[in-house]
Amino acid sequence: MNRTRVFTGSPWEPVVGNCRAIRVGDRIEVAGTTAMKDGEVVGIGNPYEQARFVLQTIEQALQEIGGQMSDVIRTRMYVTDISLWQEFGRAHGEYFRDVQPVATMVEVKALIDPL
């Protein structure tokens, strides 16, 4: 089957050997996505803005390979401070209020960038 890949210029894509999203047949998978643009963190100190940026990045990647947010059936959010869940959730709700995919939010010790 053909593989269609989306690259976003993340500094980790060439080092790790991954892409942002890939389509094989009618299935699309999206990699973990952070609030990073041109090597800089977007929305430092603002979890809502970071989550919105991440979701915008995912939406653009999906559209580039023929998908849309309404096709999403599962989301996983890895956050470093679960006490801010409402801010992450608010952004998630703006994109998925009508879609309502199954969703999980998990607090982790750290993400790839310490900011």
N, C-alpha and C positions, 0 to 999 in steps of 0.2 A: 504494500500500500504506500501511496505517497505520503510524505511528511511535509507539512507546511509549518514553518517556524516563525516566531516573532521575536525580534531582538529589540531591546530598549536602550542599549548603550550602557547598561549597568557595568561598573568596573569589575564585577565578579563573573560576568558571563564568559569572557574569554579565559579567565584564570581557572574557574571551576569546570568549564565546559558545559554550560547549560544555556537555555533560552528562556524567555519570559513565558511563552505559551507555545503549545504545539498542537496541531490538528492531525490526526490519523483517522482517515475515514470520516465517520460522523461524530467522533469523540474528540473533545478538546480538553486538555489539561493545562492548568496555569500554575507556574512556580510561585513559591513564597515571594511576596512583594513587600518592599519597604518604602518608606517615604524619602527616597533618594532621587535627586535630579542633578545631573552634571557633577557628580561627586560631592554634593552638598545635601544635608538633611533638610527637608521641607517641613516647616511648622514646628521648629524646635520648641519644646515645652507646651505644645498645643495638640493633645491627642486627637481631638476632633478634626483639625486640619490635616494631620498626618493620615488619619483613616480616610478622609475624603480624597486625598492625593493618591493613596494606594488604590482605592476603588476606581478612580478616574483612569489610572494606569492600566488596571485590569480591564476596564470597559474598552479602552482603546485597543488593547491587545486582542480581545475577543472580536471586536469589529473588524480588525485587520485580517482575521482568518475566517470571517463569515459567521461569527457567533454574536450573541447579545446577552445582556445581563438576565433577561427573562429565561435564558437557557440554563442558568446556573441551578444546580440541585443541592449543592453542599458548599458551605464556607467554613473555614477554620481561621480564627483570629488568635494569634500569639501576641500577648501583650506583656510588658514588664511591670505593670502596676494595675492589678485587677480592680483596685478601688476606683479607677477611672472608667470602669466598664460602661457607664452611661454615655460618656463622650464617644467612645468607639461605637457603641450601640446606636447612638443617634445618627452617625454617618452611615452605618450599615443599613439602618431603617430607611434612610433617604433613597438608597439604591435598590433595596429589596422589599420594601413595605408590601408591594402587591405580588411579588414573586414568592416570598416566604420560603426560601430554601432551608433545609436543615442546617443549623449553625452551631458551632462550638467556639467558645472563647476560653483560652487557657493562659494562665500566668506562667511565664518562664523567667528564668534567672537573668538572661541577657539575650540580645539579638546580635546580628553580625556587626553592627556598628554600636559603640557604647553610648552614643547620644540619644 
